Amino acid sequence: MRTARAAEPTAAHRAGAAGFLSSPWAWVVGLYLVAAALYLVLALRSPLPVLFPDEFRYSHLARGLADGTGTDWRGAHIGQTAALYVYFITPAWGLFSSSVDAYHASKVLGTLVLCAQLIPVWLLARELVGPRLALVPAALSVAGTWMLTSAETVTEVLAFPLTTAALCVAVMALRRPGSRLGWLAFFLLVLATWARIQMAILVPALLMAFVLDALRDPTRRAERLRAHRAYLLATSIGFAGLVLIALAAPGVTGDYGGFFGLRPSLHRILSKSGLQLLELVAVGGFAPVLLAAGTACSRRAWRDDRTGPLLAVFWPAALATVIQSGFFLAGYPPALSAIDRYVTYALPLALILMTVLLAQPKLLSRTALIVSGLLSLMLLARPAVQMIGEERATWGISYRLDYVLGLGIGIGLTLVALVLLWAIGLVRARGTPPARAVLIVSAAVLAVFAVQSQAAWWQMTKTGTSFRSIMPADLAWVDHHASGPVALLGITQNAPQFDDIDFFNRKITQAYGPAAGLLGRKVQGTVCPMRFAVSGELVLGPGCGPRPSRFLINDPSARVTFQDELRSASDPNIGRLVELKPSTIPRARSLIVLPCPRRTPGYATTSPDVVGVDAPITCARAMTGALWLDAPAQVEIGYHGGRRDQQVEAGGRRWKIPAGVDTTIRFGAPKGYSQFVAQADWASSVGTPQVRSVALVSDGKRTVIAQP
């Protein structure tokens, strides 16, 4: 047996490793790894999709591409022109047969890409403040509430880093007139638009940025116009093309074509745009955006080659997203709140600008600080939060301030902004060394981000965990219990958890419901009509493909059994999965509508409190039943008594339900089709008798046909 001594690293290798570890890139890589590790943990702790219908839409499209079933959603066409994100996560759905694993893999991919936005931020900031101070805005760029997107399967996880890169490169292009960086910025913006069509609005913003850069210094105006000529022409053509599409062919944008048909009033547009502008200030940690506003009044800042290009790109991009989203919110009635993720894209530039101003105090004038302070008073007009999930930054800080100090939203936000600006003024007045000033102020902004993010992550995880508690332990329960394609059979309403069941189970391929529609949240995709004939036959309308032989009865109140059932499986949180003989026409045996539906947690859009499944509700007084029997049978309804004696009428007589004990009432049912009603003298779900089961007894055999 021969042994050899392992080769020791050469001096060159050791020097190379030491050189990398001491280089700024080592800090950048380390920062990325820390951010990615943190957000991977947080993202994977979020148990369910939380953004409806976006997450369900994109994942379904990716699943369809991976499975080769196309991009229709149960027969409903989905026009998704901005499809880059769908293609991005398709490999996850193709690699994993389990939808649960594919969902987690999609979040991992999204998190890794989202955290990468710190790299273009650092590269740009490195040119302006040096490699070490550049780590500050890079770290802040992955510290705000927009990072909650890592827990979601949405287009923003690609649009954020691509747009950040495009805007950072655009600033570099302005600082290097005549370079080809403008083409790279344009290319990145095209990719961002392919990921999220909203980013098309940044084409005219980029045009305005080149115009502002040419105008910001009169002594170099002609020179810069010549240098930017090609970019001005390209962005003008791009802008004209977008206008032409909006006017003549909005259908090119797919399902987003309806945006161009909105006709809100000017007053509503201005009102919603103002709301979005206030949200931009809050989601940016207050000081960065307010400083950018104050500095925009400084001629020196505009003419400086560090701050001028930043201002020239930041404000057109920020205002474009503010006005665009304000227009949408003004014309789309279901949108009641601000939506901070719509205006986040330009914020990394504001973080870099703040760093430059603190590192170069001569560029931060007293006038700019005063203007910033006066503008912060606009936060007093901030209305109450209408939807926590879309106003995370504002809600997070105001919720904590109200808890600690009892401050209202407008006063609380204004106070935070003024304190941050006071701190900036203090370090400036004391002549604090630039590096220390950057660290002090950035630490304060980071603290704001931490408060906002902690509250937002806590609320999102709490809500998701609450809804996860009423799901089966196996999220792919339907896939694991069905031997083939399954059709949803809705009777009274769509169960609140069906969207999640549908998300995690590939085998649910059809959906049926009453012609009049189902109550509750709309079932995504085509829902074909169905009805039960007097004979018990399940009459299915056209448009949903071949007649199914497997049904998921997920209705919160209704319970259905069929003749000729081959097998079935039940879960108290999902309902019942039944398989029939493929060659037979589905024919019902029983249809029971219970007085109290299967419970789910309650969620308020303005409060983090989750209403538990045991909270009091008002139930129906009547239980109804329809039976299609081949022979006479006896109906048995089991109750568990409440706090006091109650009564129920059924089968032509009145029954007493004694308090605290189990009671079974019995009455006959004839052969053929019949109906019954069990009319109770109570309606509350608390302290009253509870239905335990409904059963049929025939020929000495007892069959349970309904349970809560």
N, C-alpha and C positions, 0 to 999 in steps of 0.2 A: 504494500500500500504506500503510495507516494503522497506527500503533502507539499504544498507550496505556500509560502507566505503571501498574504494578500498585499497587493500593490498599495503603497501609501499614496495619498494625494500629492501631486507635484506642487511645487511652490507656486506655479502659475495658476493651478486650480484653486489653491487656498487663497491666493490674492484675488482671483475672480469672485469667489464666494464672498470674501470679506468686502470687496468693492461693491457688490450688489447690495449686501446688507446695510452698508453705510450710505447707499444712494437714496435719493428721494423716492425712486420707484419702489424700493422695498417698503416704504411707508404707505405708498398708494396701494400696493398689493395687500399689505396688512390691513389697511382700512377697508378694502373691498371684502376681504375674508371675514373680518369682524362683522361688517354689515350683513353679508350674505348669511353667515351663521345665525345671527340674531333674528333676521326676518324669516329664515327657513323654519326656525323653531316656532315663531309666532304664527306663520302662515299655516303650518301643519297642525297647530293647535285649534285652528278654526275648523269645526267639524263638518260644516255644510255650506253650500253656496248661499250667499246673502244678498246678491244684487239681482233682482228679477226685472225683466226677463233676460238681461244681458248675458249672465254667466251660462244660463241654460241654452240660450241661442247659439253662442259660439262653440260650446262643447258639443252640442248636438251636431252642428255642421262638421266639426272635426271628426266626430264619431262616424258620421255618415261617409265621409271621405275614406276613413280608415277601413270601414267595413265594406266599402264598395256599394253602398245602398243609395248613394246620391245625397244631395243637399236639401231635398224636400223634407218637411217635418210632418210625417203622417199624411202625405198628400198635399200639404200646403207649401207653396213655393216661398222660398226665402231669398230675397234679393240682397245679397251681401257683397257689394262691389269692393269695399275695403276688406279684403280677405287675407291679408298677410298674417294676422294673428291666428286665423283658423289654420292656415298651412303650418304655422310655427308649432302648434300643439298637436297637429295630426299624428306625428310619429309616436307621441305618448299614447294615443288611443289605438294606434296600430300595434305597438309593442306589447301592451298589456291587455289581456283578455278581460280582466276585471275592471269594471268602470271605476271602482273605488281607487284602485292603483293608478289608473290613467288620470283620474282627477288629482291625486297627490302629485303625480309626475308633472302634470301641467302647471301646478303651483310652484314646483321646484324650478322648472324651466323659466317661468315668469319671474320668480324672485332673483334668479341669477342674472337675468338680463336687466331687470329693473335697477339692481344695485350698481350695474356698470355705468350708469349715468354720472357717477362721480368722476370717471376718467376724463371725459371732455371738459368737465368743470375744472378739474385740476390742471389740465393742459393749458386752458386759456388763462386761468389765474396765475399760473407759473410765469407767463410772459409779463404779467402786470405787477406782481408783488413778490416774485421769487418762489422757488419750489417748496420751501417749508411753510410759509404763510398760506400758500395755495391749498394746503391740506385743510385749512379751516373752512372755506366755502365748499370744498369737496365733501367734508364730513357733514356739514349742514344740509347739503343737497340730498342726503339719504336719512334725514332725521325728522321730517315733517309728517303730517297725517296722510300725505299722498302715498306714503309707503304702505298703508293698509291695503293698497292695490295688490301687494304681493300675496295676499290671502284670497284673491279673487281671480277667476279665469275670465279676464276682460281685456279689451284691446289696449287699454292704457299701459299695460306692462311693457308693451313694445313702443307705443306712441310716446311715452314719457322720455325714455332714453334716446330714441331717434330724434325727437324734436329738440331735446337738450343739446345733442351733438350738432344738429343743423344750426341752431342759434349761436352756439359757441364758435363754430367754424365761420359763420357769417360775421361775427365780431372780428375774428382773425383776418378775414378777407378785407374788411374795412381798414384794418391797421396795416395791410399790405396791398395798397392799390396796385392793380395790374397783375396780381397773382391769380392762380387758378383755383384758389380756395373757394371762390364764390360758386363755381360749378359743383364743388363737393357739397357745399351747403344746400344748393338746389337739389342735388341728387338725394341727400339725406332727407330733405323735406318731402320729396316725392315718396320715399319709402315710408315716412311717418304718415303721409296721407293714405298710402295703401294699407297701413295698419289701422288708421282711424280717420275717417273722411273729414272730420272736423278740422284737421290740420291744413286742409286746402285754403282756409282763410289766412294762413300765414304767407301765402304767395304774395298778395298785395301788401302784407306787412313787410316782407322782404324788399319789395319794390320801394316802399316808403323809407326803409332803412338806408338804402343806397342813395335816395334823394336827400335825406337829412344829412348823411355823411358828406355829400358834396356841398351842402349849404352851410354846414356848421362853422366853417372857417372861410370867411370871404377872401382871404389872401391866397387860398389854394383851391378855390371853387372850380376854375376852369380845368386845372390839372386833375382834380378828382372826377369831374364829369367825364373827361376823356378816359380815365382809368376804369371807370364803372360803366362805360358805354355799353359794352356787351351784356353785362348783367342787367342794366336798366331795360335793354331791349328784350332780353329773355323773360324777365319777370313781368314786363308789360304784356308780352304775348301770352304768358301764362294767365295773367289776370283777365285779359280779354277772353281767353278760352273759357275760363270759369264763368264769366258773365254770360257768354253765349250758351253754355250748358244750362245755367240757371234759368235763362229765358226761353230757350228753344227745346232743350232735351233733358229736363230734370230726371227723367226715368233712368238716365245713365247711372245715377247714384244709387240705384236699387231701391230698397225700402225707405231710404232717406229722401226720396223725391218729394214726399209730402211736406218737407221743411220749406220748400220754395212756394208752397201754396198758402202758407200762413200770412195773415193780413192783420197783425195787431196794430193798435193805435200808437201814435208817436208817444203819447203820454205813458202808456204801459211799457214801451221799449225803453224809454229813459228811466222809468222807475225800476224796472228789472235790471237794467245795466248798472244803475247806481248800487243796487243790492249786490250784484256780482263784483263790483269794484270794492265794496266794503269787505266782501268775502275774500277777495284777493289780498287785501291788507292783512286780514286775520290769518289766513293760511300761510302767508309768508313770514309770520312771526312779528308783524307790525313794523318794526324798525326798518328792515330792508326796503320795503315798498314806499314807506313814508319818506325815507332818505332819498330814494330815487325821484320822488315827486318834488321834494324841496330842491334837490340838485338840478332838476330840469329848469329851474329858474336862474341858474348860474351860467353866465356867458363863459366864464373861465372853464367850468367843467365841460361845457360843450366843445370848446376849442382844444382841450387837452386830449392827447392821443391815447390816453388810458381810459378816461371816463367818457369821452365823447362817443366813441364807437359803441360802448355799452349802452348809453342812453339812446343812441340811434336805433339799436336793435330791440332793446327791452320795451320801450314804450309803444312802438307800433305793434309788436307781438302781443303785449299785455292788453292794449286797448282793443285790438282786433278780436281776441278771445272774449273779452268782456262784452263788447257790443254784439258779437255773434250769439253768445249764450243768452244775453239779455233779450235779443230778438226772439230766440226760441222759447224762452220761459214766458215771454209776453204773449206768444201766440199759441202755446200748448196748455190748455186748461188744466190737465191733471198735474202739471208741475207747479206746486204751491210754494216751494222753497227755493233758496239759492242752491247752487250745485258747485261746490268748490273745485271738484276735479276738472271742471270745464275751463278753469282759469289758472291752473297751476303751471302751465308749460313754460312760461317766461321767468318763473321765479328764480331758477339758478343764476340768471344774469343779475338779478337784484342782490343775491347773496354775494356774488363776486364784486359788484359795485360797492356794497357796504364795506367789504374788506379793503378795497382800494382807497376809499375815502378815509378810512381810519388809518391806513398805512401812509397816506399822503394828506395830512391834516390841512394843508394849504388849499386843497381842493374842496374842503368842506367849510363853507362860509357860515358866519353867524346868521346871515339872512336865510340861507337854506334850512338851517335848524329851526328858525322861527316859522318859516313857511310849513315845514314838516309838522311842527306842533299845532299850528292853526288847522291844518288839514286833518289832523288826528281827531279834532272835535266833531268831524262828520260822523264818527263812530257812535256819537250820542243818538243818532237817528236810526241805529240798527234795530230792526224789528225783532220780535221773538223768533226763536228757531222753530221751524215748522217740520223739519225732517232731520233727525239726528244723523242718519246714514249718509246724507248728502251735504250736511253742514258741520262736518266733524270738527274742524278747527275752531270755529266760533263756539260750537256747543261745548267742546272739551274744556276750553279756558273759562267760559262763562259759568259752566256747571260747577267747576272747582271753586271759582271765586264766590259764587253764590253760597256754596256749602261752607266756606271758611269765613267770608266777610258779609254775606247776606246782600251782595250788590246785584242790582239789576243788570241786564245784558249790556245796554248802552253805556252806562256808567262804568261797569267793570272793564269793558274793552278799551274805553278811552283812558282809564286809569293805567292800564298796562302799557298802552302806547306812550303816554306821557312819561311814565317812569323810565322806560327804555330810552326815550329821547333825552330825558334829564341826565341819565347816566352817560350818554354820548357827549352831551354838552359839558359834563363835569370832567371827563377824561381829556377833552379838548382844552378846556380852560386851564387845567393843571399842567398841561404840557407833558402828559404821560407818553413815554416812549411808544412809537407806533406799534411795535410788535406786541407790547403789553396791552395797548388800547384795543387792538384787534382781538386778543384773547379774552379781555374782560367783557367787551360788548358781545362778542360771539357766544361766550358762556351764558350771558343773559338771554340771548335769543334761543340758544339751545335749551335753556330751562323752560322757555315758553313752549318750544316744540315738545319737550318731554311731558309737560303737563297736558298739552293737547293730545298727544299720541297715547299716553297712558290711559286717559279717559276713553278715547275712541277705541283702542284695542280692547279695553275692559268691557265696554258696552257691546262691541261686536261679538266677542267671544262668549259673553254671558248670554246674549240672545241666541247665538247659534247652539250653545250647549243646552239651553232650555228646550229648543225645538228638537235637538238630537235625542233628548230623553224620551220623546214619544215616538221615536223610530225604532225598528227592530235592531238588535245587536248586529245582525248581518244586513248591511245596507243593500246588498245585492240579493235579498231574500227571494224576490220574484224570479230572477234568473236561475237561482239555485234550486227552486222548487218546480219550475215549469220545464216541460220537455220540448217546448217549441214556442212559436209566437203567441203572444197574449193580447187580448183586447180589454181595454178598460170598459166597464159597464157602469155608467153613472145613472142614478135614479132620481135623487132629490137635489144633491149639490156635489160640487167638486171638493174632495177632502183637502184641507189646507196643506197636508204633507204630500199630496200627490206629486207636485212638481219635483220634490226631492226623490221620491220613489221612481218617477219617470227618468230622472237624471242618472240614477245609479243602476238602472236595469235596462239592458239593451233589448230584451225580448218583448217589451211593451210596444207593439207596432201599430195598434189600431185603438180608436176611442169611439164610444157610442154614448148617446145621451138622449133625453126627450127632445122632440122637435122644438119645443118652446125654450129649450136651453137649460143649463144647470146653474143653480145658484153658486155663489162663491167666485173665486178667482178663475178667470178664463183658462180652459184647458188649451195648451199650445198645440198647434197643428189642426188638422181637419177633425171635426167631431161629427160623425154621421148620425142621423136620427134613428131612433128605435122606439118600439112600443110593444107591450104585451097584449096579444089578442085574447078574446074571451076563452079561446081554446087553450090558452097558456103559451101558445107559440110566440117566440121572440121574433118579431118582424123587424128586420134590419133594412135601413135605407141604403141606397147605392152610394158609391163614391169612396168606400173604404177597403176595396179589395175583396178577396174571397171570404166566404162565411167562416168566422172563427169557431174553433172548438174549445178554446181555453179563455176563461174570463177572469178578470180581477174585479171583484166587487169591493171597492174601496170606500163606498159611500158612508159618511159619518152616521147616518140614521137607518138606511135601508139594508135589509138582509135578504138575499135571494138564494133559493135552492132550486135545482133542476131535476127533471126526470133523467134517468139514464146517465147518472154521473159515474165516471170511471174512477176518479180519485179527486181528492181535494186536500188543501192545506190551509190552516188558519193561523193568523197572528193577531193578537189583540190591538196592535198598533197600526196594522195595515188593513186587515180585513180578511177576505177569503179568496183563495185561488182555486178555481174548479176546472176540471177537464172533462169534456163530454166525448161521446163516440163521434169520430169525425164524419161519419156517414149520415148522422141523424140531424134533423132540424131541432135547434134548441127549444125545449119546452119547459116552462117553469113549473115547479111544484108548489112553491110558496114565495110570497113577497111580504115581508114584515117591515113596517116603518116604526121604529122605536120612538118613544116620546122625547128622550134626551139623546142628543148626538154624541158620538165619540169625541172626547174633549182634546183640545190642543191649547198650548199656552197662548195668552193674549199679549200682543205687542202694540205699544203706542209709539207713534212717530216722534213725539215730543218729550218722551220720558224714557229713561233707561230701565224703569221697573217692568218686570215681566209678570203678567198675571198668570198664576198657576192653574193647573187643570182642575184643582179642587175649589176654585172660586165659584161663588153662587151664580147660577144662570136661571133663566126662566125657560122651562121646557114646555112642550105641548101637553095638553091634558089628555089627549087621546093617543092610544096606540092603534094603528090600523093594520089589517092583514087581508091578503088575498090568497086564496088556496085553490089549487087545481089537483083534485085527488082522484085516484083510481078506485078508491073504496072509502066508505065512511070512516071517520077517525075522531079521536078526542083531542081537543086543544088543551094544553097545559101551560099556564103562565105562572112562573115562580117569582115571588116578591120577597124582599127582605124589608121588614117593617121599619118605620122611621121612629121619631121621638114620641109620637102619639098615634092613636088609632086613626086610620083613614079608610076610605071606601072607594071601590071601583065597580062600575057596572059593565058586565060582559055576559054574553050568552043568554040574555033575557032576564038576568037577575042581578041583585046587588050583593057584593061580597065585602066582608070586613077584613081589613089588613091590620092585624094587631101590631102594636108597637114592639120593635126589637126582636121579632121572631120571624122565621121563614114561613111563608104561606103559599100554597099552590091552589089556584082556581082552575076549574075544569068545566068545559062545555063541549058540546058536540059540533062536528062539522060534516056536512053531507058529501056524498060523492059528487064529483064534477067541480064546477066553478062556484065559489062562494066567497063572501067577504065578512069580516067581523070588525068590531070596534070595541076596545077596552077603554071606557071613559073614566078617568080618575077625578077625584075631588081636590087634587093638589097640582101645582105647576112648578114650584121651586125645586131646585136640585139638592138643597141642603135640608137635612132633618126630616126628609120625607121618604116613603117607600121607594126602593130601587128595584127595577126589573132585573132578575137574575138570569132568566132563560125563557124561551118559548119553545115548546116541543109538540110533536104529533105522536099520538099513541094509536097504533093500528095492528090488529092481529097479535097483540101482546108485545109488540116491538115499539120501543120509545126512541124517537129521533129528534134531536135538538135541531131546530131550524133557525134560531136566532139567539144571539147573546150580545150584551153590550160590548 
